[in-house]
Amino acid sequence: LPCLGDGTATEVGVHEGRPLVIVLWASWCRVCAEEAPEIEAFYQAHGDRIDVLGVDTADTRDRGRWFAEDYALTYPSVFDADETVRIALGVPGVPAVAFVAPDGTVAELVAEPGLTADSLAETASAAFGMELP
């Protein structure tokens, strides 16, 4: 999928032996807007140990870029207008978060609203078998 910022091709789920949190979001999603600061806080606190990748889903590239800039998202995001990742994960819509183990398996999938930085850390700790402060 193309990087939301510069369009560079990025393979979702390909990372160097580190846990990965895939965040499905869209600019038109009110819950995504509420959760955006929480996901950014999680990334700031744990991005040195866990990779985070946003997937702008069923959106337009311009609106996705605006959303990422407006919420000051510093983790990378890709653009997925065709919802390829959402469909592959089998979730009904956004928001959704997949916790992908270093071996590429989905260890946990959360498709309910109300995520916080703390709940993300708790789920990541359990899913990846690691202790997060």
N, C-alpha and C positions, 0 to 999 in steps of 0.2 A: 504494500500500500504506500502511497506517496506521503512523505512527511508533510504535516499541515503547514509548516513554515515555508520550506524551500522546495517542496515537491520531490525531494530525493527518495528513491525507492527504499522501503524498509520492510523487512520480513518480521511480521508479528510473531512473537513467541521465540525468536532466535536471540539468545543472550548467552553470555559466557559463563555458564555453570552457576549462575546466581538465581535466587528466587525472583519471580516476576509477578507484579500486580498489574493486571490489565483493567483499565477503567473505561467502560463504555459510557459516553456522554454525548449530548447534543446541545446546541445553542438554544433551541426552542424548549428544552426540558427544564421546568421550574425547579424540580427536585435536584437536578444536576447543578443548577446555579446555587442552591442552598448547600450542597455537599462540596462544591469546588474548593472553598477555603479549607475544609477539613482534609480533603485529599492532598492539597498542597502542604498542609501542616504535617501530615503523615510522611510525605516525600521529604520535606526538610529535615524531619527527625530521623528518618530511617533509610534515606536514599543512598547512604554509603554502604548499606548491607543488602538492600532489596531494590531491584530495578522497578520503576513505575513507567507504564506506557499508557497514554490516553488514546482512545479511539473515538474520533468524532464521527458519529453514526447517523446516517439518513439526514444529512444536513447539506448546506452549501459551504464551499471552502471559505468564502469571504466571511460568512457568519461565524464559522468555526474559529477562524483567526481572531475575529473581534472578541469572541467569548474568551479564548485563551489569553488575549492581551488584557481584557477588562478584568479578569480574575487573577492576573499575574501568575499564570501557571508556568512553572519553570521545568517541569518534567516534559519529556518529548511526547508529542501526539501525532498520530497519523490520521489521514482522511479516508473514510470508508462510506462513501455515498450509497453503495449497494448493500450495505449491512452484512458483508461477508463474515466478519468476525462474530457478530451477534448471532447469525444463523448457525455458524459452526459451533458456537457454545450452547446453542439451544435455549437461549433466554428469550422471553416474550418481548422485551423492549428495554429501554434505558430508563433509569440508570441500572447498571450491573457491574459487578467487579469479579474478576476471575483471579484466583491465586494459583499461579503456575509454578510447580516445583522445578528445581534445576534439571530434572530429567525430561521435562516437557509435559508432564501429566498435570491435569487440572486437579489440584488438591482440595480446593474449596471454591464454591460459586455463590455469590451473594447477589440476589436480584430483588432486594427489598429496600425501600427508601429509609433514610434516617442514619446514614453512616456518619461516624465521627472519626477523628484521628485516633482516639482511644479504641473504638471498636475495630477499626482497621488493624491496629497494632495487635489487639487480642486475637483476631482471626488469623493474622499472619503468623503470630507466635505458634498457634495451634497447628495451622496448615503446614508450616515449614519446620516445625520442631526446633524453634530457636527462641531464645529469650530476648525480648525487646523491652527496653526501659519504658 
